[in-house]
């Protein structure tokens, strides 16, 4: 098994086809990366901007260039000395009428070959399709429902929707649009059309988080696994793919069993998984090479955050906004809201599963509300994305069982009685009936969805003290690590994980994030920026908490002379406000509540374009040094550095879709003398050259951290005395002395050369 030296991530689609990737191979090779890391290549929903809404996992998307175009790309990559990493999506496919397997299920119901491929609760009745703009009966009475013959058989039409009907000759009444005939026709199908608002608590399929348009796949079934991965394994065995990245492994019924099967079929091909580790959580003993590296991103932010400065930022934030909650309270409130609203369907499913488990066991007599209350309390108290109670490792099972019991103890404090709660926890932990097993599987799938939606997509937009810590894998409740603590963490790494600082899913790109870390280094400078924002037009009409978010976001986004900043900031703010769900939301947006904050954001951007406020230049200068420090740590620490597209230059994007904007390739590698772009590009090349020249040091060398009053050093040291020393010193005014990389070989290596 050959591990990459460094990976370079490219986002396909939106103009980036296999043919266009050919133009990037030379620059990626010259940068020093060894592997090209591609977003999903499988056929996805028309117009998809990301490719995770796969419609056919057995086909390479023709819009990207199809199989022929992919093979041409791989050959060209090989000619440049580059391997290829593929991003696969086993958890879900698109829940729409472009999915050929789903179309067959709609046509033939449970008789379809594909009916058990999808995670559909057939016991709950007909498959709910919440696709309609109004209730079915309202559209029927208005004459907007009709039946006709389609290309592949009869279909029921509602506007542009054409849903396959069970094969049969349409009657004259059905063709004529008779309401009663159409009502009866609809009632005979394996599915039922419904108003889109029913998706909140009425869907009958497992979703990806709360995204009704993505349906879970039952890859725990051997046939489903084979069908879903047939093309992937064909590409691996044909030598066209060198490594795999697995999307959202925590959504699967049994991640460990899945990864064991994946390893068996993929052979020695390196495998990394998207997995968010929380607190002191460790990765289960799975046959993989590691994670994609979100924990690395969080660790670097922690060690670069100044604790004294953060305390001053915290005090100013609370004084100006009136915020008095701590992080655990904000997260708990978000979880309670999300599970009742966004994931209400999942809560109802778990309540029904708990009822079935209780009836099967005979251990407890509890009503629906008691069991719902018990499930809800356990979900809110779960501190990780999920447990792995099906693990073959007794130690891991015991750890997760203890975690679940601790959740039950905390949850019991807020309940009138805990009989139902203790039963549910016991059934999830060790229940041996089929009903308990189903409850255990589904509960563990939902905890990850709840954590992601409540922490990443809600609480991170509410707890806005310093947005650098509101990052995927981040812990706002533990935002600072000492160098010594960072060194202890480094000692636990195997060196096989990826190390990312930006991805298609990070809330802020790496250099944008360092602008916010800079606030903790120079709190007085940020205070001046904040004070200046109060005089901007419209400021007094916007709550201070929202303005605090806007000021940080513009600081993170700002690039001198970059067009479209105001539009990008306003678009991001709309998303942030709706994600926070305190004044507006996605399903029922309050545009009047969004207008004034967005106007303020545009006015603030216009004011900065006329001249940066006092304090901003100092923050930007310090952030540049912090970005170089982040890059150097990433390149020296154990692990495989992963570079997001364009990361050899400045990356000041906000969360998606902003961080998936097309890269201005002409701006990269610019010869600007002593500018940040040139310094970052040069440091990237130097780090990757070191890793190429001295593989033994970076693959197996020891790592240690030394700390003193002025700064600290990260040292990679080989057995022959070879070493690389990264020195970080913030005691001065910044500048070139703040980050120093000594990559000189040992005297013995010099003599050998």
N, C-alpha and C positions, 0 to 999 in steps of 0.2 A: 504494500500500500504506500503510495507516494502522496504526501501531503503538500498542499500549495505553499509557496513562499509568501504570496500575498494575492488577494482576490480583488477584482474590479467589477462592481455591480452596474449593470446596464438595465434601465427600464425600457422594455419593448412597448410598442404601440404608440399611437399619436405621432406617426411619422417615422418612428424608429423601427425599421424592418430589418430582416437578416441582411439584405443588400446594403443598407445604410451602415450596419455594424461593421461591415468590411472596411469602411473608411477609418474606423477607430482602432483597428487591430495594431497598426504600427505604433501609434502614440501610447497605447496601453502597454505594449511590450517595452517600449523605450522608457516608460515611467518606472518599470521594474516589477510589474505584476506578473504572476505566473499563470493565473487562471482568469478566464472570463466567466462572470457569474450572472446568469440571465434570469430575468423574471419569467413567469410561466409562459410556455410556448404553445400550449394546447388551445384548440379552438374555443373561443370565449364569446360571450354575448356581443352582438353587433355594436360597435362603437365603444367597447370596453376600453377604459384608460389604464387598466392595471393587469388584467388577465386572470384574476382570482375567481371570476365568475365563469368558470369553465362550463361549456355546454357539451363538449365531446372530448373526454380524456383519451380517446383512441385516435385522435387526429391532430396533426400539427397545423396550426391556424393558417389557412390559405392567405389571409390578409398580411401575414408576416413573411410569406414566401413558401409555405408548405414544406413538405419533407425534402423536396429537391433543394429549396433555398437553405434549409437548415444544414443539410449535408455539405453544401458548398461552403457555408460559413465555417463548419467544423474543419474542413480541409484547409481553408485559408488560415484558421486559427493555429492549426498544427504547423503550418509553414512558418508562422511567426513564433513558434515555440510556446503557444498558449494552450492550456487545457480548458475544458468547458464544464461548468457547474450548472445543473438544472434545478429549478424551483418547482416542486410538485405539491399538489393540493389534494390530499386524500380525504379530508374531512367533509367537503361539500362540493356540489355543482350548482349550476344556475337553476332556480325555480322559475322557469319561464317557457314560452312556447317554442324556443329555439333548441331546447334540450331534446334530442331524438329519443333517448331512453324514457324521459318523462312523457313525451307525446304518446308513446306506446302504452304507457300506464294509463293515461287519460282515455285512450281508445278502448283498452281491454280490461282495465281495472286490475283486480287481484289475479286475474288469469294471465297477465302480462309476464313475460320472462323477466322483466326488469322490476316487477312490483316489490320484491324484497331487497332490491339494491338500494332503494331510498328508505330513509328512516321515517316511515309513515306509521302513525298509530291507527291501523285499520280497525282496531276495536272501538275507537271513538266515533265511528261512523264514516260517512263519505269524506273524501279528501277535500278540504276547504281550499278554494282558490279565491283569495281576497283581492281580486283584480278590478272590481267594478267601482266607478265613481259615485254610484248611488246603490241602494239596496236592489236586489234582483227584481222584487215585485214592482218597485217604482219604475224600473226600466221596462218591464214587461207591459205594464199598464200604459206606458207612453209609446208603445209600439217600437221600442228600440232593441227588442230581442227577436232574432229570426233564425230559422233553420234552413240550410241549403246543402247542396252537394259540393264538397271540396275536391281537390285534386286526389286525395288519398281516402276519400270516404266522406260521409256526412259530417257536418260541423254545426255547432251552435254559435251564432254570432252576436256579439254585443259591441257595437262600435267597430273598432278595428280588430277586436279579439275574434279569433276563430278557434273554438275549442273542439277537439275531436270527440265525436259521439260514438257510442257502441255501434258496431256495424249493423245496419238494418236499413231496409227501404223506407224512406220518409213517407209518411201518409200525406194525403192531400191537405188535411187540416194543418199539419205541421208545416208544410210548404207555404200554405196560405197565411201563416202567422196567427192562427187561432190561439188566444191566450191560454185557454184551458189545455189545449193539446201541447203547447210549448211547456206549460207548467208540468204536465205529466211526463213529457220527454225529459225535462231537466231532472225530475225526481228519480228517473230510472238509471241515471248515470252513477258511476263510481265516484264522482266528484260533484261539488256544488259551488256555483259561482256566488260570491258574496261581496258586500261593500268593503272597501279597503280598510275601514276602521276596525273590522273584525280581526285584523292581524294582531291587535294588541293582546287579546285573550281568547281568540277562537281558532287559531290555526291547529292543524292536526299533524304537522310534520316538524321534525327537529330542525331548528334554524341555526345559522351561524350568528351567534350573539342574538341581537334582536332584528337581524336583517332577514325579513321574510322572503326576499328574493333569492336566498341561498339555502338549499335543502341539504340536510345531512345525509352522508352515505354510510352504509353499514359495512365498512371494510373489515369488520370483525368476522364476517361471513367469508369463507375461503373463495367462493365463486365471485363474490363482489370484489374482493381483493384482486383476484386474477384479472377480471375484466377491467377494473379501474387502472391497473398498473401494467397492462400488457404492452402498451407502446413504450412506457418508461423503461421496462426491462429489455425490450428489443433494442432500444437506443444504447443502453449500457452494454449489453452483450455484443453489439456491433462495434463497440469501441468509439461511439460518437459522444458519449457522456462520461466524464471522469469522476464526478462527485454529485451528491444530491443534497438539497436543502428541503426539509419537510415543513410545510406550513401548518400552524395551529395544531400541534400534536395533542394538546390537552383536550381538544374537542372529541377525541375518539373514545370509544367504549372501553378499550383496554390498550393504552399507549405502549406498554411494555411488550405485550404479545404482538402488536402490530410491528414494532421496531425489530423484534426478533425475526419475524417473517420477512420483513424488508431486507434485513441483513443477509438472511439465508438466500434470498433471490438475487440481491445486488452484489454478492461476493465481497471482495475487499474494497469496493468503491467507498470512499469516505462519505459519511453521512452526518449532517448537522441538522439540528431541530430548532424551530422557533419555540422557545420555552422561556417564560419569565420566572426567574427565581426571586423569592421574597425573603428578606431578612437573612437568617443563617441557613436557609433551605439549601440542600445540596441536591444535585442531579441523581435520580435513581440509577442503579447499576444496569444501564441499558447498553446494548451492543452498538454504540454510536461513537463518533469522535468528539462530540460536544454540542454546545449551543451556538446560536448565531451571534451571541455576544452582547445582549442588552445589559447584562450585569457588569460588563466591563465599562460600558458607557457611563453607567451610574457611579461606579467606583472612581473613575477619573474625575467626574464632577465633584464628588465628595472630597477627594484629597486636595483639589484645587480651590475649594471654597474656604474663605477666611472666616473662622468662627466668630471673632470679635466684630468684624464688619457685618456679618449676618445678624448678630444680635442687635446692632444699631438699625439695620434695615427693618428688622422685625418690629422694633419699637416705633419707628416712623410710620410703618404700614398700619399698625394698630391705632396709633394716634390719629392718623389722617382719615382712615376708613371706618373706625369704630369696631373693627373685627375683634372678637374676643374668644373665638373658638380655637381649639388646637386641632392638629391634623386628624387624630383618631375620631374626634367628634364629627368633623366635616365628612370623613369617609363613611362613617356609620350612617349618617343622615342620607348620604347619596345612595348607599346600598339599600336602605329601607325604601327609598323612593323608586329606584330603578327596578327592584324586584316586583313592586306593586304596579308599576306602570309599564315600562318597556318590556319586562319579562313576565308579565302577568300570565301569559299562556303557559310559560314554563312552571310558574308557581302552581297553577291549577293542575298541571300534569303531575307534579310531584305530590300534591295533596291526594290526588286519586291513587297514585302508586302507594302512598303511605296507608291509605284506607284498605287497599287490597292486601298489603302486607299484614296489617293488623287483623283483618278477617281471617287470613290464612294461618296466622300464628295462634290465635285464640288467647294471646297473653293479655290483651287489653281491650276494653270497650271504650272507644273514644269517638266523638262526633267529628263531622267534617271540619268545623271551625277550630277545634282543639288540635287536630292534626295539621291543618293549614298554619296555625299559629306556631306549632312546633317546627315545621319545615322552614318557615320564614325566619324564626329566631336563629336556627342553626346556620342558615345561609348568610345572614348578616354577620355572624360572629366568625365565620371562616376567614383566617388571615392570609391564606395562600390562594393561588389560582385553583389548585385541586389537590386531593389526596390520591394515593395509589394503593387502595386497599386490596386490589387484586394482584399485587406484586408477589413474585416468587421469593423475594428476599424477606425472611422473617423479621429482620431488624427494621426494614423500611415499613413493613406492615404494622409492627408494634409502634413505631414512631408516629405513623399517621393515625392509628387507633387512639393513641394518647392525645394527639392534636384534636381529634373529633370529640373526645371526652371533655377536654378543656373547653371546647366551644359550647358543649352542652352545659357545663357548669356555669359559664358566663351567661348563657342564654336563659338559664333557669332563674336568674336573679330578677328578671323583668316579668316573669309569668306568675299568675295566681297559683297554678299547680303545675308540676313537672312530670306527671305520669305519662302523658302522650309524648312529651319531649324525650324522656329517657327511652321510651320504646323506639321512637324513630331513630335516635342515635344508635341504639343497640342493633336495630335491624340493618342500618347502613353499615355498621362496623362489622357485624358477624352473622347476620341473619342467613339461614341456610335454606329457606324456601325460595322457589322460583320468583315469587312476588317480591321478596326482600332483595334478591339479586337484581331485579329490574330497577328497584328503588335505588340501590347502591350505585348502579351504573349511571342512571340519569342524574342523580344528585351530584356526582362527581363531574359530570359534563356541565351542569348548570353553574357550579361554583366558579368555574373559569370565565364563563360568559358574564356572570354578575360582577366579578372582580374587574374585568376589562371595561365593562360599560360604566361601572360606578366610579372606579378609580381613574382610569386613563381618559374616559370620555365624559366625566361629570366633575368629580372632585378636583381634578387637576385644573379645571377652569373656575373653581371657586376659591381654592386655597392659593392665593396669588402673591404671597409674600415675595418670593423670588422664583420666577418661573423656570429657572435652570434646573430645579429639583423636581419639577412636574414633568417628568420624562418617563417614557416606557422603561420599566425596570427600576425607576427611581423610587426613593423613599423620603418624601418631604418631612416625615417624622424623625428621620435620622439623616440629616442632610450633610453632616461633616464627618470626615475621617482624618485622624492624624496620620502623618507619614508612616509611623510605626504600625498603625492598624492597617493601612494600605499594604504594607510589607507582609503582614500576617496573611492577608487575603491572597496576595500574589503567590505565597508559598503553597496554597492549596490548588493552584492551577496546573493542569497537565501540559499545557502548551499546544494542545490539539484543538481547542475551541477557536472559533473566529473572534476577532476583536473589532467591533464596529464603533464608530462615533457618529455616523449618520446612516439612515436607511430610508426606504420609502414610507416607513411607519413612524419614524421619530417625530416627536412633537415640534422640535426645532432642530434645524441643521446644526452641525458641530460648531461653526463659527458664530452663528446666532446665539447658541447656548453660552458660549464663552463671554459674549457681551453681558449676559446676565450674571454670570459668575463674577465678572469685573465689578458689579455693584457691591459685592461683599468685600472687595479689596479697597474700593474707594467710595465708601458710603456717603461722604460729604459731597462728592461730585454728583452722585445720583440725587442727593437731596436738592442740589441746585437745579438739576434738570427737572425734577418734580415741581419745584417752586415756579420755574419758568412756565410750565405747562398750565398753571392756573390762570394765566393771563390770555391764553389762546381763546379765540372766539368760540362761544358755546360751552366753555368749560363749566360754567356755573349751572348749566342745565343737565349736567351728566353726573351721576353719583360718583363719589370719590373712588369707590372700589373698582368701578369700570374704568375710570381714568387711569388708575394705577396699572391696570392691565394694558391699556392702550399705550401708555408711555413705555413700558417695558417692551412691548411688541414692536414699536417703532425703533427703539434702540437696537433690538435684535435684528431687525430687517434692514436697517439703514445701510445704503451704499451710495457714496457720493456719485452723482451723475446718472444713477440707474433710473430708467424710465418706469413708470407704472407703479411706483411704490405706494402712492395714495390708494389706488384701486386695490392693490394686493392687501394692504392693511385693512381697508374697509371690508373686503370679502372675508378676510380672516376673522375680523371682529364679529361679523354676522354668524359665522360658524361657532365662535367661542361663546357668544351669548346664548345661542340655541343649545349648545352642548351643556352649558351650566344650568340651564332650565330654571333660572331664578326670576327672569323677567319675560322670557319668551321660550319657544321650543320649536322643534322641527315639524311636528304634525299640525300644530295650531299656532303658527308664528304671529306675533304681535308686531306688525311692521312699524306702528307708531312708536313702540318702545325701543325699536332698533334704530330708528332714523337719527335721533339726536346723538347717540354715541358714534354712529358712523360719520355724521357730519363733523363731530369733534375730531375724529381720527383723521379725516381729510384735511381739516384746518391745521392740525398739529403737523402733519406731513408737509403742508405748504409753508408753514412757519420755519421748519427745519431747512427747507430748500432755500430759503432766503438767508439763512445763517444758523449754524448749530447753536443751541443754547449753552450757557456756561456749564462746564462740567462734562458735556458730551464728548469733546475731543479727548479728554483725559481717559474717560471710560473706554473709548474706542481704541486708544493706544494700548491701554493695559489689556484689553480683550485680545488684541493681535498677539501679544506675548503669551497670553494664556492659551490661545489657539495653537501656537507653535509648541507650547509645553504639552498640550493634549496630544498633538500629533507625535511628538517625540516619545512620550510615555507609551502610546499605542505601538510605536515601532520597536521599542526596546523591550517591553514587558513580555512575558510568556504568552503565546497565542499567535494566531495567524491574522495579520492586519487585513481588514476588509475595507475597501475604499468605495464609497458610493459615487455614482457618476458625477464628475466635475469636482470631486473632493481634493484634487491636487491644486485647485484654486480656491478662492473664497466661496464659502457656502453660507448664505445668510437667509435661507428659506424658513418659513414657518410651517405649521403642520399641513398635511395633505388637504387639498390638492396642490398647495403652493410648492411643497418639496418634490413634486413630480413634474414641475415645469421643464420644458425642453431646455437642454443645456446649450449655452452659447459657447460652442467649442472654440470659436475664434478668440475668446477672451483668455483661454487657458495657456499657460506657459509664456505669458507676456514678459517682455524683457524690461519691464518697469524697474528702474534702478532702485534697489533697496526698499521697494514697496512691499506691502504685505503679500500680494499675490506672488511676486517673484520669490520672496523668502519662503513661503509655504511650498511652492513648487520645488524649489531647490532642496528644502529639508526632506520632502517626500522622496525625491530621487536619491538623496544621500542615504536615508534610512534603508530603502529597498536595495541599494547597492551594497550596503554593509551586510544585509541579510543574505544576499546572493554570494558575496565573497567569502563569508564565514558561516556556512550553514551549521557546522558543528556547534558553534557558540550559541546560535539562536534556537537550535533544535533541542539541545541538551544542557546548555550552560545554566549554572545556578543564578538565582536572583536574590538580591538583598537591597535593603533600604537603609541609608545612613542619614541621621537627622542632627542638626545643630541649631544654634540660635538664629543664624541668618537664613538658612534654607535647608534643603535636603537633596540627596542624591539617590538615583536608581542605578544599580550596577548589575550588569550581566557579566558573569565570569566563567570562563572555561577551565578545564582541568589543566591545561598547558600554560595557564597564566594569562591567556588572551582575555581581554575584557573591553566592554563599552561602558562609559560613565555618562549619565545624564544628570546635570546639575541644575537645580532650580533655586533661584535666589530673588526674593521679592523685597529685600531690605533697601534697595536703592530706588532710583526713579524709573525703573524699567529699562527699556532699550535692549540692545543685543546681549548685555550681561545677564539678563533675567533667565535665559534658557541657553545652556551651554552643553553641547554634545561632543564628547571626546571619544572618537571611534578609532583611535590609533591602535594598531596591533601591538602585541607584546614584543619585547626586544628579540625574543627567539624567532617570532614570525618575521620581523624585519630582516633578520640575518638570513633566514631561509629564502626570502624574496630576493 
